[in-house]
Amino acid sequence: MVDPTSDLGEDVDESNASTCATCGEAIVQLPTHHVVTWIEDGTAQHRHFCSETCHTEFESNSNSNSEN
């Protein structure tokens, strides 16, 4: 996986690019790409999203699953 702190345009191809946690799209030079980070059990965790739409969908699905 590519270092998430590196510039997205730096020699990133689909084979080593991060993928969207919702749709699975390889994130290569997408200006809408963002990373959500959190600490869990003392370890930094992260998820990549290709767009705000995918992030919102992921959060909606996570919230509905936790209510069941």
N, C-alpha and C positions, 0 to 999 in steps of 0.2 A: 504494500500500500504506500501511496505517496504521503510524505510528511504534510499534514493538514495546514501547517504554518507556512509552507512554501507558496510561491506565486503559482496560480493555477495554470498559467500559460507556459510554464517551464518544463519542456520535454515530457509532458504527460500524455500517454496514449491510453486507449481503452483497456489494455491488458493489465495496467497497474493503477488505473484511476479508481477513486472511491466510487461507490454506488449509492444511489438514493435508497434510503431505508423504506420508502413506500413503494415506488414503482420499479426499483432495481436498475434504472438507467445509469449507465456510466457517466460520471460527471467530468466532462472534459471541456474546459474553457467556457463554462456556463456562468454568465454574470449574475444569475439568480441563485447560485449555489450558496448555501450557508450550513454551518455546523452548529449543532446544539451539544453543549457539554454539561456534565454534572459529576458530582462525586458520589460514589456508591461503595460502601464498605472500605473507605479509605483509598479508593482507586479512581482515577479520572476515567470517565466513560464518555463516548461521543457517538453521535449519529449524523450522517450527512443527508441533506435534502436538496433536490435539484430545483425546487421552487417553493414558494410560500404555500401554494395549493397542496403540494405533497406533504409539507410539514403539518398543515391544518388537518388534512385527512388522517395522517398518522396519529395525531393527538386525539382526534375524534374517536378513532377506532380503539386507541388505548384506553380512553376514558369509558367507553361503552363496555369494553371487556372487563374492566376492573369493577364495574357495577354489577356484573353477573356472578 
